[in-house]
Each structure stands twice: as C-alpha cells, then as structure tokens.
Amino acid sequence: MEQGLNVVLMEKMATGELRKIEERVWSKNMITALEHVNYIVVGDREYETIEGRLNVDLGSLELLLVPMQS
C-alpha cells in the first residue's frame, strides 16, 4: 500500500439503490483515519460511513455511505 489504496465511495439511496460517488487512490494516512471518523465530506456533501468492504479481486476498499440531511 505504499502507493495508496483505491477507494470507491458508494451512496446508498433512499430507494435502496447504490450510486457510485467517486473512486480515487487514498494514502495510508487517510485509510488509517477511517478508524476515527464516522462522517466523510465529498463534493461539499456530508455522508455517514455505514460499512466498508475490502474487494481483494479488484484491490479496492469500498465504503458504503448515506447522505446527511442538510
């Protein structure tokens, strides 16, 4: 993980459908910070982190998020 880890952010919609918000490489420090956060801000929107999944086949970390009401 010296180069970082590919992270995919998925939004769980009110209908139950999933929408890909973004995909980018995160540094080791950002991955480590996930142990201490419950909320993530992306594109000026705040999301609550619900769960994460390590996809070994794709070499990525997938985070499931729900939007906070503004």
RAMO-V695099 format. One record per pair of residues at least 12 apart in sequence whose C-alpha atoms are under 7 Angstrom apart, sorted by the first residue. I is the first residue (numbers start at 1). J is the second residue. D is the distance in whole Angstrom. If there is no record, write none. Layout:
I J D
I J D
This chain:
1 28 7
4 25 6
4 26 5
4 27 4
4 28 6
5 25 5
5 26 5
5 27 7
5 60 6
6 23 7
6 24 6
6 25 4
6 26 6
6 59 7
6 60 5
6 61 6
7 23 6
7 24 6
7 25 6
7 26 6
7 60 6
7 61 5
7 62 6
8 22 6
8 23 4
8 24 7
8 61 6
8 62 5
8 63 6
9 21 5
9 22 5
9 23 6
9 62 6
9 63 5
9 64 6
10 63 6
10 64 5
10 65 6
11 64 6
11 65 5
11 66 6
12 64 7
12 65 6
12 66 5
46 67 6
46 68 6
47 65 6
47 66 5
47 67 4
47 68 5
48 65 5
48 66 5
48 67 6
48 68 7
49 63 7
49 64 6
49 65 5
49 66 7
50 64 6
50 65 6
51 63 6
51 64 5
52 64 6
